[in-house]
Amino acid sequence: MLKLKLLPLLFLLSSFAAEAFAAPAQAPMEMPAEPLRKLQGRFLHITDMHPDPHYRPDMSEKSACHRNKPKKASPRSGDYGMPYSQCDSPFTLTNLTMDFLEKEWSSEIDFVIWTGDSARHDNDRKKPRTTNEIYMLNRAMARRMEEVFTIKGIPVIPSIGNNDVWPHNIMLPGPNTVTSEFSSIWRSFVPFASYQVFQRGGYFSVEVVPGALAVISLNTMYFYHSNTAVGGCDAMDSQDPGNLQFDWLEVQLEVFRGRGMQVWISGHVPPSAVNFFPDCYARYTELSLRYQDTILGHLYGHMNADHFYFLDAEHLRDQRSQEKRAVFDNPRTEKRKGLYKSLLKDFEDMPKTSKNTSYDGYAVVNVSPSVVPNPYMPSFRIFTYNITGTPYAPSHLDGQAAISTCNANTERSTRCKDQKHWHTHPESPSRTNRLWTPLGYAQYYLPALDASSKKHPPKYRLEYLTYPLALLHPPDAAAEAQFAYPIPRRHLPKSLRNATRSESKYAPYRLEDLTIPSWTGLARRLAEGTEEKLRKRFRKYMYMGADEA
């Protein structure tokens, strides 16, 4: 008999099966009132869990780890997953991950950004997915998120993934059965004030620090080029679901900016010239740059490969952006292998010095790797942000005249004739370290997954962090009393617990913070090629050691 402690998801799947297929609730569930928690200055980003109820150990990869035990000593599915494969996550892996987060991190973070794909891939013709299974898996994962975080007063902000719908990649304009079902599944995550908007489009915002800091969860299915059920933000169709979402997003950003708040934008499919319809990509980039002094950053999943890149006004006018379609394509294809070289080429095209860089025209997109070991190894990120700096007071005078984002794909649009003032400022939190500025992240992963067993389960380890070593420890007792360690000392490897360490394999980037100037500085270092070890580390982290070109 399987041990009960290893199967909370199995219990949830059976206990809540009837609930999963019931009619959606008409109002969000009220979670128990919790006192305001002391800010820790950290949050979790987790994505692409892909739990698979059909996964079995010792099965073949060709069967999606569902059957056909290999006769020879060829690779077989393990007790906790099969790394570098096309198999999804066994419940043992998702359970281990959530148990680890509950025990080690739930008291150390302020909120959770969870960017979708909480059902398995449709990768087995003999066991095709069904809508019932998709919703059941999402409901089970949501209930576990509630138990680990929400009930403790930690906001969870989920997003709809392209595999959270059936058929995958396809979502009709709302309201529809998807928005209705997720209104029920996420009733403890979606604020009551956002409920009607969510039922229409599957997007919403949450004030994670009331009156100061918000997270916007976008439904990227209405921007995603693979969704043939929508019009792709056609400029002539004001009722296109992508346009309606951007109209809502613009209002949200304007309201938050007017209140002096800062915002994280999150979603599943990352914004790029390939992933998004051309008009959707143009609108996303224009809004991201127009509200640069309000948006702290952009967090996404879907691609499974660890990387960052820039939204740049010049890219929209550069027809070469269309040539990158083979790079930022479906993450489950061989084309992902060119991602490393393509990013280096992008970085090489940037201004060579900070003096020549106009930061007004940049926004940074961070794409996190996944929990599912498909095709790499399970991982998650812990971000830190400034909770002690001075606040930024936006002004209507901040910024500059509009920078044109029109090209052959968008010049017919009235938006190209009515460009608006851009809100940018070098003292905003996205560009200088002050209150709410992102400071860095630590990425954890499960190495040696294939060598683990039920008797010897795998353990999450620190893979790398973005900070310089000097910032890992408070400089004095007063600083420690104010804000302890960016990463709690007990979570650091022994080699990093000593403040006198001068170098480490865990800290190759040495970023003072995660502002736009810091990211462009790292991009220049990678482009120059003089730090060969840095390039090797960047590539290794992107593919988690896999043999990708």
C-alpha positions in Angstrom: 0.0 0.0 0.0 1.3 3.5 -0.9 2.1 5.7 2.1 -0.6 8.3 2.7 1.9 11.0 3.5 3.2 10.8 -0.1 -0.2 11.1 -1.7 -2.0 14.3 -0.7 -2.8 15.0 -4.3 -4.3 11.5 -4.8 -6.4 12.2 -1.7 -7.5 15.5 -3.2 -8.3 14.0 -6.5 -10.6 11.4 -5.0 -12.1 13.6 -2.3 -12.8 16.6 -4.6 -13.7 14.8 -7.8 -17.4 15.5 -7.4 -16.7 19.1 -6.5 -14.4 19.4 -9.6 -17.3 18.8 -12.0 -20.0 20.7 -10.1 -21.4 24.0 -11.3 -19.1 26.9 -10.5 -19.7 28.8 -7.3 -21.4 32.2 -7.7 -19.2 34.0 -5.3 -15.6 33.6 -4.1 -15.0 31.4 -1.1 -14.1 33.5 2.0 -10.9 32.2 3.5 -10.5 32.6 7.3 -9.5 36.1 8.2 -5.8 36.4 9.0 -4.0 39.2 10.7 -1.6 41.2 8.4 1.7 39.4 8.2 5.0 41.1 8.7 6.6 41.7 5.3 9.5 39.4 4.6 10.6 41.1 1.4 10.4 37.8 -0.6 8.0 36.0 -2.9 7.8 32.7 -4.7 7.6 32.3 -8.5 6.6 28.7 -9.5 5.3 27.5 -12.8 4.5 24.5 -15.1 3.9 21.7 -12.6 2.1 19.4 -15.0 0.9 16.7 -12.6 0.2 13.4 -14.4 -2.3 10.9 -12.7 -1.2 8.2 -15.2 2.6 8.4 -14.5 4.1 5.1 -13.3 7.7 4.3 -12.3 9.9 1.9 -14.4 8.0 2.8 -17.6 9.3 3.9 -21.0 9.6 7.5 -22.1 8.0 6.7 -25.4 4.8 5.9 -23.6 4.9 9.2 -21.7 6.0 7.1 -18.7 2.5 5.5 -18.6 3.4 1.8 -19.6 5.7 -0.5 -21.6 8.4 -1.4 -19.0 11.6 -1.6 -21.1 13.1 -5.1 -21.2 16.7 -3.8 -21.5 18.6 -1.5 -19.3 17.4 1.6 -21.2 16.2 4.7 -19.3 13.1 4.2 -17.2 10.8 6.5 -15.4 11.9 7.1 -11.8 9.9 7.3 -8.5 10.1 11.1 -8.7 10.1 11.8 -12.4 12.3 11.4 -15.5 14.6 14.3 -16.1 15.5 15.5 -19.7 12.4 13.6 -21.0 9.0 14.2 -22.5 7.2 12.8 -19.4 5.2 14.9 -16.9 5.3 15.1 -13.1 4.3 12.2 -10.9 2.4 13.1 -7.8 5.4 12.2 -5.7 7.2 15.1 -7.3 4.5 17.7 -7.0 3.8 16.5 -3.4 7.5 16.7 -2.5 7.7 20.2 -4.0 4.6 21.5 -2.1 5.7 19.9 1.1 9.1 21.4 0.8 7.7 24.9 0.2 5.3 24.5 3.1 8.0 23.5 5.5 10.9 25.6 4.4 9.4 28.7 2.7 5.8 29.4 3.7 6.9 31.5 6.7 9.6 33.4 4.6 7.6 34.9 1.7 4.9 37.5 1.2 3.0 36.2 -1.9 3.1 33.5 -4.6 3.1 34.1 -8.4 2.0 30.8 -10.0 2.1 31.0 -13.8 0.0 28.1 -15.0 0.0 24.7 -16.6 -1.3 22.6 -13.7 -2.5 19.7 -15.9 -0.6 17.2 -17.9 0.4 17.5 -21.6 -1.7 15.8 -24.2 1.3 13.5 -25.1 -0.3 10.0 -25.1 -2.8 9.1 -27.8 -3.9 6.0 -25.8 -4.7 8.2 -22.8 -6.1 11.5 -24.3 -6.8 14.3 -21.9 -10.4 15.3 -21.0 -11.8 18.5 -19.7 -12.8 16.7 -16.5 -9.3 15.5 -15.9 -7.9 19.0 -16.6 -10.2 20.7 -14.1 -9.7 18.0 -11.5 -5.9 18.4 -11.6 -6.2 22.2 -11.4 -8.7 21.9 -8.5 -6.4 19.6 -6.6 -3.4 21.9 -7.1 -5.4 24.9 -6.2 -6.6 23.3 -3.0 -3.0 22.4 -2.1 -2.0 26.1 -2.7 -4.7 27.1 -0.4 -3.5 24.8 2.4 0.1 25.8 2.0 -0.2 29.5 1.5 -3.7 31.2 1.2 -5.0 30.0 4.6 -1.9 31.5 6.2 -2.7 34.9 4.7 -0.2 34.6 1.8 -1.8 35.7 -1.5 -1.5 33.3 -4.5 -1.8 34.8 -7.9 -2.4 32.1 -10.6 -2.5 32.3 -14.4 -4.3 30.1 -17.0 -1.8 28.0 -19.0 -2.1 26.7 -22.5 -2.4 23.2 -21.1 -5.1 24.2 -18.6 -7.7 24.3 -21.3 -9.1 21.7 -23.8 -8.1 21.4 -26.5 -4.7 22.8 -25.5 -3.9 26.2 -26.9 -7.5 27.0 -27.7 -9.7 29.3 -25.6 -12.8 31.0 -27.0 -13.8 34.6 -26.1 -15.4 34.7 -22.6 -17.5 34.4 -20.7 -17.2 30.7 -21.4 -16.9 27.3 -19.6 -13.2 27.9 -18.9 -13.6 31.2 -17.2 -16.7 29.9 -15.3 -14.9 26.8 -14.1 -11.7 28.6 -13.0 -13.9 31.2 -11.2 -14.8 28.2 -9.0 -11.4 26.6 -8.9 -9.7 29.9 -8.0 -12.4 31.4 -5.8 -10.0 32.0 -2.9 -7.4 33.6 -5.2 -9.5 36.1 -7.2 -10.6 39.1 -5.2 -14.3 39.7 -5.1 -13.9 43.1 -6.9 -12.3 41.3 -9.8 -14.8 38.5 -10.1 -16.9 39.8 -13.0 -13.9 40.8 -15.0 -12.4 37.3 -14.4 -15.5 35.6 -15.5 -15.4 37.5 -18.7 -11.7 37.1 -19.6 -9.7 35.1 -17.0 -7.5 37.9 -15.8 -7.4 39.9 -12.6 -5.2 41.9 -10.2 -4.4 41.5 -6.5 -3.0 44.1 -4.1 -0.4 41.9 -2.3 0.6 44.9 -0.2 -2.6 46.9 0.1 -2.3 50.4 -1.3 1.4 49.8 -2.3 2.2 46.7 -4.4 0.0 44.7 -6.8 0.3 41.7 -9.1 -1.6 41.6 -12.4 -2.4 38.1 -13.7 -2.9 38.2 -17.5 -4.7 35.6 -19.6 -2.1 35.1 -22.3 -4.3 32.7 -24.2 -5.9 35.8 -25.8 -2.5 36.9 -27.1 -1.0 33.5 -28.0 -0.6 32.9 -31.7 -1.5 29.3 -31.4 -5.0 30.2 -30.2 -6.9 30.1 -33.5 -10.2 30.9 -31.7 -9.4 34.6 -31.3 -8.6 37.5 -33.7 -5.1 38.4 -32.4 -5.8 41.9 -31.1 -6.9 43.0 -34.6 -6.9 46.8 -34.4 -10.2 47.0 -36.3 -12.0 44.8 -33.7 -12.5 46.6 -30.4 -14.4 43.6 -29.0 -11.5 41.1 -29.7 -10.8 39.5 -26.3 -7.1 40.5 -26.6 -8.0 44.1 -27.1 -10.6 44.0 -24.3 -7.9 42.7 -22.0 -5.4 45.4 -23.0 -8.0 48.1 -22.5 -8.5 46.7 -19.0 -4.8 46.5 -18.4 -4.3 50.1 -19.4 -6.9 51.2 -16.9 -5.4 49.1 -14.2 -1.9 50.6 -14.8 -3.3 54.1 -14.9 -5.2 53.6 -11.6 -2.3 51.9 -9.8 0.1 54.7 -11.0 -2.3 57.3 -9.9 -2.3 55.8 -6.4 1.5 55.7 -6.4 1.6 51.9 -6.4 4.0 49.5 -8.1 3.0 46.4 -10.1 4.3 43.0 -11.2 2.9 41.6 -14.4 2.6 37.9 -14.7 1.2 35.3 -17.1 1.9 32.0 -18.7 3.1 32.5 -22.3 5.9 35.1 -22.5 5.4 38.1 -24.7 7.5 37.8 -27.8 7.2 38.4 -31.6 6.7 34.7 -32.0 4.6 33.7 -29.0 2.1 36.6 -29.5 0.1 37.8 -32.4 1.8 40.8 -34.0 -0.8 43.4 -32.8 -0.9 41.8 -29.3 2.9 42.0 -29.1 2.8 45.6 -30.2 0.2 46.6 -27.6 2.0 44.7 -24.8 5.3 46.3 -25.5 3.8 49.8 -25.8 2.0 49.5 -22.5 5.0 48.0 -20.8 7.2 50.8 -21.8 4.6 53.5 -21.4 4.2 52.5 -17.7 7.8 51.6 -17.1 7.8 53.7 -13.9 5.0 51.6 -12.5 5.9 48.1 -13.6 8.6 46.4 -11.6 9.0 43.4 -14.0 7.4 40.7 -16.1 7.3 37.1 -14.9 6.4 34.1 -17.1 6.7 30.4 -17.6 5.7 28.1 -20.5 9.1 27.9 -22.2 10.7 25.6 -19.5 14.1 27.1 -20.3 15.7 29.6 -17.8 16.3 33.0 -19.5 15.6 36.7 -19.7 15.2 39.1 -22.6 14.1 42.6 -23.3 11.0 44.3 -24.7 12.5 47.0 -26.9 10.7 49.6 -29.0 13.2 49.1 -31.7 12.3 45.5 -32.1 8.8 46.5 -33.2 10.3 48.5 -36.1 12.9 45.9 -36.9 11.7 43.4 -39.5 14.4 41.0 -38.3 12.2 40.3 -35.3 10.1 38.1 -37.5 13.2 36.0 -38.2 13.2 34.9 -34.6 10.1 32.8 -35.0 12.3 29.7 -35.1 13.8 30.5 -31.8 11.0 31.5 -29.4 8.8 28.7 -30.7 7.0 25.9 -29.0 9.2 24.8 -26.1 8.5 21.2 -26.9 10.3 21.3 -30.2 13.9 21.0 -31.3 13.9 24.7 -32.1 14.3 25.6 -28.4 18.0 24.5 -28.8 18.8 27.8 -30.7 17.6 30.0 -27.8 21.1 30.5 -26.3 22.7 31.7 -29.5 19.7 33.9 -30.4 19.8 35.7 -27.1 23.5 36.3 -27.4 22.8 37.8 -30.8 20.1 40.1 -29.3 22.5 41.2 -26.6 25.2 41.9 -29.1 22.8 44.3 -30.9 22.3 46.4 -27.8 24.3 49.6 -27.1 27.8 48.8 -26.0 28.0 51.1 -23.0 25.6 52.3 -20.4 26.2 55.9 -21.5 24.8 55.0 -25.0 21.8 53.2 -23.6 18.4 54.9 -23.4 16.7 52.9 -20.6 13.4 54.5 -21.3 13.0 52.0 -24.2 13.5 48.8 -22.3 11.5 46.4 -20.2 12.8 43.0 -18.8 11.0 39.7 -19.2 12.1 36.9 -16.8 11.1 33.4 -17.9 11.4 30.8 -15.1 12.1 27.1 -15.6 9.5 24.6 -14.6 8.7 22.1 -11.9 8.0 19.4 -14.4 11.2 17.6 -15.5 10.2 18.0 -19.1 12.7 18.5 -20.5 15.1 19.6 -17.7 14.9 19.4 -13.9 12.4 20.7 -11.4 13.0 24.2 -10.1 11.4 27.3 -8.5 12.6 30.8 -7.7 12.6 33.0 -4.5 12.7 36.7 -5.3 13.6 39.4 -2.8 12.6 43.0 -3.0 13.3 46.2 -1.1 10.8 46.9 1.8 12.9 49.6 3.5 13.8 52.1 0.8 12.2 55.5 0.0 9.0 55.6 -2.0 8.7 56.9 -5.5 6.1 59.6 -6.2 5.1 59.5 -9.9 4.4 62.7 -11.7 2.5 63.5 -14.9 5.6 65.3 -16.0 7.8 62.2 -15.7 9.0 60.5 -18.9 9.1 61.6 -22.5 7.0 62.0 -25.6 5.8 58.7 -27.1 8.3 56.5 -29.0 6.7 55.1 -32.1 6.0 51.4 -31.9 4.5 51.1 -35.3 5.6 48.8 -38.1 4.1 47.1 -41.2 1.9 45.0 -38.9 0.4 47.9 -36.9 0.6 51.1 -38.9 -3.1 50.8 -40.0 -4.1 51.1 -36.4 -5.5 54.3 -34.9 -3.2 53.6 -32.0 -0.3 54.5 -34.2 -1.8 57.9 -34.8 -2.5 58.6 -31.2 0.7 57.7 -29.3 0.5 58.7 -25.7 3.1 60.1 -23.2 5.4 57.5 -21.7 5.8 57.4 -18.0 9.5 56.8 -17.4 11.9 58.1 -14.8 15.5 57.1 -13.7 14.4 57.3 -10.1 11.5 54.8 -10.5 11.8 51.5 -8.7 12.3 49.6 -12.0 15.5 51.6 -12.6 17.0 52.4 -9.2 17.1 50.6 -5.9 14.4 52.0 -3.6 11.1 50.9 -2.0 9.6 47.8 -3.9 12.6 47.4 -6.2 13.4 43.8 -7.0 16.8 42.9 -5.6 17.6 39.4 -6.8 16.5 35.8 -6.8 17.7 32.4 -5.7 16.9 29.4 -7.9 16.4 26.0 -6.4 16.3 22.7 -8.2 16.3 18.9 -7.8 19.6 17.4 -9.0 20.1 13.7 -9.4 16.4 13.1 -9.9 17.0 9.9 -11.8 19.1 8.5 -8.9 16.4 9.1 -6.2 14.0 6.5 -4.9 11.3 6.3 -2.3 13.9 5.3 0.3 16.2 8.1 -0.8 14.0 11.0 -2.1 15.6 13.9 -3.8 16.3 17.2 -2.1 15.9 20.7 -3.4 19.3 22.5 -3.6 20.4 26.0 -4.4 21.3 26.1 -8.1 22.4 29.7 -8.3 21.6 33.2 -7.2 21.9 36.6 -8.8 23.4 38.5 -5.9 27.0 39.4 -5.3 28.3 37.5 -2.3 28.7 40.7 -0.3 24.9 41.2 -0.3 24.1 37.7 1.1 25.0 38.8 4.7 24.0 42.0 6.6 26.9 44.3 7.0 26.3 44.9 10.7 24.0 44.0 13.6 21.7 47.0 12.9 21.2 46.0 9.3 20.5 42.4 10.4 17.9 43.6 12.8 16.2 45.6 10.1 16.2 43.1 7.3 18.1 39.9 8.2 19.4 38.0 5.2 18.1 38.3 1.6 18.1 34.5 1.6 17.7 33.0 5.1 21.1 31.7 6.2 19.7 28.2 6.7 18.8 28.0 3.0 22.4 28.7 1.9 24.9 26.0 1.2 27.6 25.7 3.8 30.1 27.4 1.5 28.0 30.5 1.4 27.2 30.8 5.1 30.6 32.4 5.8 30.4 36.2 5.1 34.2 36.2 4.2 33.8 34.2 1.1 35.1 36.1 -1.9 33.9 34.0 -4.8 31.5 31.1 -5.4 30.1 28.9 -8.2 26.7 29.9 -6.9 27.0 33.6 -7.7 28.2 34.2 -11.3 26.0 37.2 -12.2 26.9 39.5 -9.3 23.9 41.8 -9.9 23.4 44.6 -7.3 19.7 44.5 -7.9 17.2 43.5 -10.7 16.7 46.9 -12.2 16.7 47.5 -15.9 20.2 48.9 -15.8 21.4 45.8 -14.0 19.9 43.5 -16.5 21.2 45.4 -19.5 24.6 45.4 -17.9 24.5 41.6 -17.6 23.4 41.4 -21.2 26.4 43.4 -22.3 28.8 41.2 -20.3 27.3 38.2 -22.0 27.6 39.8 -25.4 31.2 40.9 -25.0 32.3 37.3 -24.6 35.3 38.2 -22.4 33.9 36.3 -19.4 33.8 32.8 -20.9 32.8 31.2 -17.5 29.8 33.6 -17.3 28.6 32.5 -20.7 29.0 28.8 -19.8 27.1 29.3 -16.6 24.3 31.2 -18.4 23.9 28.4 -20.9 24.1 25.7 -18.2 21.3 27.4 -16.2 19.2 27.8 -19.3 19.2 24.1 -20.1 20.0 22.8 -16.6 23.0 20.8 -17.9 21.2 19.2 -20.9 23.1 18.8 -24.1 21.4 21.7 -26.0 23.1 23.6 -28.8 
